[in-house]
Amino acid sequence: MPALPDAMQARLLADPVLLDDIAEAVGGPFHVLFPERVAVNVRAFQDAFAAARVDGFVYFGKKANKAAAVARACAEAGAGVDVASTGELVAALAQGVRGEELMITGPAKSDELLWLAARHRAVIAIDALDELERVRALGVAARILLRVLPDGSSSRFGLDRAELATAIDRIDAPITLSGFSFHLGGYDAVARAEQAAALVEHCLHARTCGHPAEMISIGGGFGVDYVDPASWERFQNTLSANWFHSRPPGEYYPYHFPTPGAAMLTAILAHDELSTRLRRNGIRLAVEPGRALLDGVGSSVFRVQGVKTRTAQGEPYDILTVDGTSLSMSEQWFDSEYLPDPVLWPARPGTRTPTCVGAATCLESDLLSRRRIPLPRRARVGDLLVYPNTAGYQMDSNESPFHELRLPPKVLLRTDGDRLRWSLDATAR
C-alpha cells in the first residue's frame, strides 16, 4: 500500500546523496520533519472556520509529536497548543506559544500544572470535581472548561450530568467558566456535531447561572488520508493471515479517510446547522487535532543492518533487521500495524521481494512491519528504509532508549532555492 504522493518526500527521495549524508552524520535511525507543512495544515482548519463564518480556534495536540519545530510552527501560524503536563506547557512557551493560547487537558492534573496554567491564563479543562476544588484552593484567577462525559459513554474521563450541575453551582470568582469540552474516540463527524450541539445547550444553561460560557472544545479525532481508496479497499477485501510473519494485528487505523482533516471539520460544522447555532449564540468552537496537523510533515528513516530469508506456505520472504525499534512505529504497541509501505532507498533495479522488518533488539515481537511488504527489490545491508508520513504519533509517541539505544533525533528539512538544507531540531541538540 504505497502512501499518497507527497512533493517534499519525493524531493527528498530523489536527492542522490542527502538521505545518506544525514544517516552518516546521525549514525543511527532518525526522523525527518518538514515544518513548513504544519502551517499549511493549520491554515486549512482556519479556512474551514472562515468559510463557515464561525469563530474558531485551533490547538495542536502536542502529545502527537514532541518536536520543538512543530510548536514553533503553530505559534507562527496563529494556532495554540494542547498540553497535559508541565513539561509540555514549558516546551510550548519556549517556542513562542502564548499562555492564553494553551489548552490544558488530561486527568488529575498536578497542583504545579494547575498553578502554572492559571498564572499564564491558559484554558484548563476540568475533568473531575476534586480537580475543580484544587483549582479553587489556589485562590487565583483561572479560565476553565468543564469536560463533559457524553451520555452513554463508559469513559473514565469527564463529568456526568449530576457532577456538571454541582460544578456549575460551585464556580465563582476568581474562576471563570469559559465553557465546556468533550472527547470522543473514533472518527465520526456526525457524533461530534451532535455532541457539539449538546455543549451549546450547556453553555446556554450556564449563562442563566451567571457564567460567560462562550466556548466549546470538541477535541481531536480528525482523520488522515494515508493511502488511495483502491489500495485500502483491496487490502480490506483480500486481507489474509498468510501476509504476516507471526500473527496478524488485531485492528487497523482507517488509512484511507475520505473526508480528512479540515474537510471533516467542514462536515461537522455543516451538520444540522451547527455553524448557525454557534454564530447565533456567540460561541467559539475550539478543535484539538494532533495527527491531522502533522499530515505530510515527516518520515522515519532506518538503515538495514541484516537480511535473512524464511519460507512460509512454500514462498520465500526476507526478514530485515534495521537499526531502530518498533517503539518508533507506535501502532505495533497497540496490536496494530503501520500500513503505508516503506520506501527502499536508493532505488535500484531488482526483483519484487516480500519483506518484513524487524528491530535490533532481543524481543521476538519487536517488528516494525509484520506484514510481508512487496519491496521492489531485495534489500541490502546499508540500504535505507523510509517510512512515510509518520509525524503524527508514530515517530516519538512510545520511543524509549531500550537496550540503551539512542532515541532517533529529529532532522528538520527546509527548502533553499533548488536545494534542501537540514538541521537538528532543538529536542535533538
N, C-alpha and C positions, 0 to 999 in steps of 0.2 A: 504494500500500500504506500506508494510514493506520496510525500507531503505535497500540498498545493504549491505551485511555483511561487518563489519569492525572489525579488530582484536583488536584495542585498546578499542573501545566501548564495544566489547564483554567481554574483560578482566575487564573493569570497572563494567559492569552489573553483572558479575559472582562473584565479590568480595562480601562476605556476609555482610560486615559492612561499607566499605569505603564511599559509597554514603550517607548513613545515618549519618555517623560521620561528613562528610563535611556539610550536611544540618543542623545538630545540631549546629555545630560551627558557621556557617554563619548566621543562624536564619532567612532565607528567600530564595527567588529564587536565583539561581546562574548559571553561565556558566562555563563549563569545557573545557579547551583547552589542546591540545596535541602539543606543539610547535615543537617537533621533526618531525612532518608530514609536516610542512611548507617547510623545506629543501628538503624533498623528492619531493614535487610538483615543487619547483624551479628547481631542477636538471632535472626533466622531460622536462621542457621547454628548459633548456640549452642543454640537449642531443638532442632535436629536431633540434636546430640550428646547433649543431656539425654534426649531421647526414646529413644535407643538405649542409654542408660546407659554412654556412652563418655566417657572423659576426653579432651576435645578442646580445641584452641585455634585461633583464627582470626587470621591475619596478613593485612593488606591489602597487596596488591602495588602499591607506591607508583608504579611506572612507569606505571600506568594513568591517573593524574591527579596533577598537581603541587600542587593547591590545599592551602594550609595548613589550611583549614577541614575538609578530609576527614581529615587526620591527627589533628586535634584531636577530631573526632567519634569516631574509632576509639579514641583514648585514653580518652575519656569512656565509651565503650560496653564497655570491657574487652577490646578487640582489640589485637593487636600490629601491626607494620608490617614488611613485607619490603622491604629496600633493597639496592642494588647499587653504591653509590658513597658517598664521604664526604659529598658534598652532600646526598644523600637521608638519610643517617644523621643529620647535624646538623639537617636540617629536621624530621625526626621527633622528635628530642629536644626541639627548640624548641617543639613543640606538646604536650608532656607525655607522650609515649610513653617509658616507662622502658627503660633499656638491656637489661634481662632480657627485654623483650617485643619485641626486634628480632630478625629473621632476616636474615642477611647472605648474599646469593646472588650469582650471576654468576660468570663465568670469570676466572681470573688476576687476582684482586683485588690492589690495590696494597698495599705494606707499610704505608702510612699507614692504609688502611681496616682491615687485619687488626689492627694495634696498637690503633686506636681501638675496634674492636668488642670485642677482648679486655678492654680497660680497662672497658668498660661491661657486661661479662658477657653480651653478645649471643651468640646461637647462630650459628655460622659453618658454612655448607655448603661443605665442601671438594670441589673439582672435579677436582683432579689431585695426583699425588704430589709434584711440586715445590712446589705450594701448601702442602701439609702440611709440607714441610721448612722453608718460610719461617715458618710458624706456630711450629714447634718452635724455630727460631732466635731467636724473640722472647724465649724463656725466661720467659714469663708464663703464668698460668693462662688457659685458653681452653676453651670448650664448643664441640664440633664435631659436625656430622653428616657422614657420607660420602655424597656424591652418587653413586648407582648408575646405571650405564649399563644400561638394560633389555636383556635378551638379544634379539638380532636387530636392535637399533636401530643406525642409521648416524649417530646424533647425534654432534656434536663435543664434547658435554658428558658429564661423568660418568666413573666408574672402572669398567673391566671387571673380570671375576672375578679375574684374576691381580693386578691393581692393588689391588683391595679386600683381598685376602689380605695383600699387602705392607703396605698402610696399617694394617690392624688390628695387625699384628706390630710396627709402628714406634711406635704411640701409647703413650706413658707419661706419668706425672706431669711437669709440672703440667697436661697436656692431658687433658681428659675426653671420651671418645667417648660422646656422648649418644644417638646413634642413626644413622639413615640417611634419605636422601631420594631422590626421583626427580622428573623432569618428563616428561610425555608431551604430544605435540601432539594436536590433535583434542579431541573431547568425549565419549568413550566411557566410560561409567560402569563397565562390566564390566572393561575393560582396566585401569582404575585400581584397582579392587578386587583384581584378580589380582596386580597389581604390589605393592599394599599387603601382601597376604598373603606375598609373597616377602620383603618387607622385615621382616616379623615374624620370619621364619626367620633372616634376617641378624642380627637383634637377639639371638635365642636363641643363635646360634653365638658372637657377640661376647661374650656373658655367660660362656660357657665359657672364654673367653680372659681373663677378669677385668675386663671393661668393663661399666659400668652399662647402657648401650644401652636406655633406657626411652622412646624417642620415635621416631616416623617422620613424615615430611612427604610428602604426595602432591601438593604444588604446587597449581596452578590448573586452568584449563580447565573451569570451571563455566559452562554456557551461560546466556544471557539470552534471554528471550522478548520480542521486539520487536513482532511483528505477529500477528494471529489466524491460525489454521491454514488457513482457507478462502482468505484472501488469499495466503498463502505457496504453497499448492498451486496456485492459479490462476496465479500468477507463474511457477512452475516448469513448468507444463504448457503454457503459451502463450507462453513467452519467445521473442522474435524480435529479430534484429539491427535490424529496422526501428524499434524503440523508441528507438534511441540516436542521438545526434549523434556522428559519427565511429564508431569501432568499439565493440562491447560489451565489458564487462570479461571477465577470464578465469575468475574463480570468485567465489563469494559466501560470506559468513558464513551459518550456518543461522539466519535471522532469526526463524523460528518454532522454538521449542525446547520440546518437551512436558514435560520434567522439568527446569526451570531452577533455578539457584542451589542453595538449601538442599534442594530436592526431589531434586536429583542426589546430594547428599551422603547423604541418606537411602537412596537406591538403592545407593550404594557400600557403605554400612555393612551393608545387608541381604544383599548378595550373598555366598553361600557362607559365611554365619555369620561374616563378618569382625568384626562388633562383639563376638561371643563370644570370638574369638581375642584381640582387643585387651584385653578385660576379664580374661580368664583369665591373660594374661601380664603384666598391669600396664603396658601400653604406651599412651602418649599419642599421639593422632593429630592432626597439625597440617595445616591447609589454608592455601593462599595465594591466595585469589581476588583478582582485580583488578576486572575488568569486572562480575562478579556482585554485588560490594558497592556498585556505582555504578548499579544499575538504578533508573531513575526519579529520579536525583539531579540531572540538569541538562539544559540545552538550549543550542544555539548560535544566535545571532541576527545576521543580516546585513541591511544596508539596500540596497535596489535603487537603483542609480545609472545604469542604462542598460537599454533594451529595444529589441530589433530582431527582425524576422521573417524566417524562412527557409522553404523548401519542400523536402520530401523525399517521394518516391513520390506526388507530386501533392497532398500535405497540408501546409498551413502549420503552423508551430510557432514559438514565441518563444524567443529566447536572451536571458536576463537577464545583466547584469553586476552583481555585488554588490561591496561594499566590503571584501572579505576574499579569502583564497586557499584553495585545496584543501589546503594544509598544515594547515588546521584541520578537515579531514574526512579523516582518515588513511587510510581504505580506498582512496582513489584512488592512493595511493603504493604500494599492494600489488597493482596491476592489478585492483582490485575496485571496488565501489560501495556507498555507504551507502544502503540501500534504503527505510527508513521515510520516508514523504512529508513534506517540509517543509510548514509551515502558513503561508499568506499572510495577513499581518495589516496593516490591520484587515479584518474580514470585511465584504464588500460584495456586493450582487447583481451578477451578470455571467454571461458565457458561458464554459463549460469550455474551457480553453486548454492544449494540450500545451506544456510549457515545460522547457527545460534551463537549467542555471545555470552561468555562467562566472565567473571571478575577475578582479580588477582588476590583472592582470599581463600581460606581453607574451608569455607562453608559450601556444602553441596548445593544449597538453594540459592547461592549468590550468582544470579544470572541477570544480565541486563536485558537480554531478549531470549525467552524460552522458545518463541516461535522460530521455526527454521525459515529465515528470510532468504528469498532468492536473489543473492548478490549477483551482479553482472559478471563477475569473475571470481576465481579463488583468491582469498586474501593472503597476503604475505606478511611475515614479521616485519615491522617497521611501517606498514601502511597506517593510515589514519581512518577512523570510523567516526562520521559526523552525524549525530542525532539531531534532526531539525526541529525548530520551534519548541524548545524545551524551557524557555524562560519562565513560563507560568507553572510554578510548583515543582517542576521536575528537578531543576538544577541545584537547589540547595535546601529543599524542604526537610529532608531527613539526613543530610550529609553528616558524617562524623569521622574523626580520624581513627577508624578501626584499623587494627594492626599497626597503629602509629603512622599510617599513611597520611601525607599532606592533604588538606582539603583542596580541591581544584580551585585555582584562582579564577577571577572573572577578568576577562580581557575586553576592553572597550574598543570598538571599531568606529572610525569616523571617516567620512569622505573628505578628500582634499584634492579637488580638481579631478584628474583622471586616475587617481590612485587612492588606496585605502591606507590609513595610518592606524596604529594600535598603541594602547597604553593600558596600564593596570588600573582597575577600579580601586577606590580608596579602601575597600574591605580587604584587598589583597596586598596592601603595602605594609 
